[in-house]
Amino acid sequence: MKIFRVKEHYQKEFDEYVLGPHELGNRVGYMTWGEMGPGRVKTLSPGHGHEEIITIVGGEAALEGGPIARTGDTFYLPSGDGVTLTAGPEGCTYLSAGAHVEDHGH
């Protein structure tokens, strides 16, 4: 078993780190650790051929056209869908588990 220290690899310029097939040695699954500062706006979209389940693991974020997602709240994004988040006053940290659901060349 290998431990992945995702916070040590966090890429501030992208506000996240993707633990992907190159580290996991598979072609299907990936995980994203994302951090958003207070008031930061970001669109999460798995893109065509991917699906993601996102959990807020710290802070809160307003979902565009929807409710406030707080620590522990989870939502699902099907292939090609997306949601815009606005981080709350304490910021927001999220964890996304995704999978390639269609073969699309990467």
Secondary structure, DSSP 8 states (H G I E B T S, - for coil): -----GGGG-BGGGTEEEE-HHHHT-SSEEEEEEEE-TT-EEEE---TTEEEEEEEEEEEEEETTS-EEETT-EEEE-TT--EEEEEEEEEEEEEEEEEE-S----
